[in-house]
Amino acid sequence: MSIFSSLSEARDELVAIYDKHGGIKKEFALHYLKIHVARYERDLAPIVEKLTTGARILDLGAAPFLVPYALAREGYDVTAVDLHPADWLDAPLPFKIVTANCDGEPLPFADDAFDCVIFTEVFEHLHVNLNHTMKEIHRVLKSGGFLYLTTPNLLGLRGTLRLLKRGGMRDGIYECWEGAETGGFLGHVREYTPREIANYLPACGYSKVMVDTVNVYDKSNFETLAWKALSAPFRYGKENIRAIAYK
């Protein structure tokens, strides 16, 4: 059974664990697991095709933990990092969970430790020292290892229309920075363009950087098909940036 055919099983198992051992973010986790499954499938495809079973994978900002859970049950050696993992889940899991802050602080791992670092939907939330974070990820990658990064596309057609309609990003300025006052979660501090990502990663030491865009969220069948059709002619017009960058 492939990792994709078993992803729904992994989700169902994880939902059952949340029902028994979920923390204060349980309801948000269950909602997130429901709406992000299509994205997880698209994220996992280019990762597993480049790695063999047993490869060491680091997932930064891993909550609510479906990606590390699915990878671990397929035989990969996964370490998940999150700022407050117990807020999400407090139960034994088939992978290592490390409490750490990847935003401007050193990662608690040795040099050249991982074959792959997964960094999905976190980049846009960083607000302390993005350069330091990306160089730390580079440090813990093995030579020949790769970073898999996704982040919202500032130039995506759907996001552009939303921006014009709302007159600003999804998160208000005050609401975004309110998390810094409370020690909680920050919104999208900054969204980026594909060209910015393509120019930025080599400056942080990465090589062989490949950047494209992809539609990752399935809404209603009509809306999903409509946005896929509208954005198809535009290489950089889809909603999320996807980058693979090697050490």
Secondary structure, 3 states (H helix, E strand, C coil): CCCCCCHHHHHHHHHHHHHHHECCCHHHHHHHHHHCHHHHHHHHHHHHCCCCCCCEEEEECCCCCHHHHHHHCCCCEEEEEECCHHHHECCCCCCEEEECCCCCCCCCCCCCCEEEEEEECCHHHCCCCHHHHHHHHHHHEEEEEEEEEEEEECCCHHHHHHHHHHCCCCCCHHHHHHHHHHCCCCCCCCCECHHHHHHHHHHCCCEEEEEEEECCCCCCHHHHHHHHHHHCCCCCCCCEEEEEEEC
